[in-house]
Amino acid sequence: MTKIKTEKQYKAACARVEELLKVVTNEISADDKDFLELDLISDLVEDYEEEHL
């Protein structure tokens, strides 16, 4: 799996998470492409924050 390596990538990932949170609801399927993207990017952001913040 890839990793967020720079602050610029981190900020872009956080911005994408914010966009996805507007469309992903509790009723959305776990197989939905937006849900999957949100899940993956959130994990990357979390890993970056644990390491750098």
C-alpha positions in Angstrom: 0.0 0.0 0.0 1.1 3.5 -0.6 2.0 6.1 2.1 1.5 9.8 2.5 5.1 11.1 2.4 4.7 14.9 2.4 2.7 17.6 4.0 1.3 18.6 0.6 0.0 15.0 0.1 -1.4 15.0 3.6 -3.3 18.3 3.0 -4.6 17.0 -0.4 -5.8 13.7 1.3 -7.5 15.7 4.1 -9.3 17.8 1.5 -10.5 14.7 -0.4 -11.7 13.2 2.9 -13.8 16.3 3.5 -15.3 16.0 0.0 -16.1 12.4 0.5 -17.7 13.0 3.8 -20.3 15.1 2.1 -21.5 12.2 -0.1 -20.9 9.1 2.1 -23.7 8.5 4.5 -24.5 5.8 7.0 -26.9 4.2 4.5 -24.3 3.8 1.8 -23.1 0.3 0.9 -19.6 -0.9 2.1 -19.0 -1.8 -1.6 -19.7 1.7 -2.9 -16.6 3.3 -4.6 -16.9 6.5 -2.5 -17.1 4.6 0.7 -14.0 2.5 -0.2 -12.1 5.6 -1.2 -12.9 7.3 2.0 -11.9 4.2 4.0 -8.5 3.9 2.3 -7.6 7.6 2.4 -8.7 7.9 6.0 -6.3 5.1 6.9 -3.5 6.8 5.1 -4.2 10.1 6.9 -4.4 8.4 10.2 -1.0 6.7 9.6 0.6 10.0 8.6 -0.8 11.7 11.7 0.5 9.0 14.0 3.9 9.3 12.5 4.2 13.1 12.1 1.7 14.9 14.4 
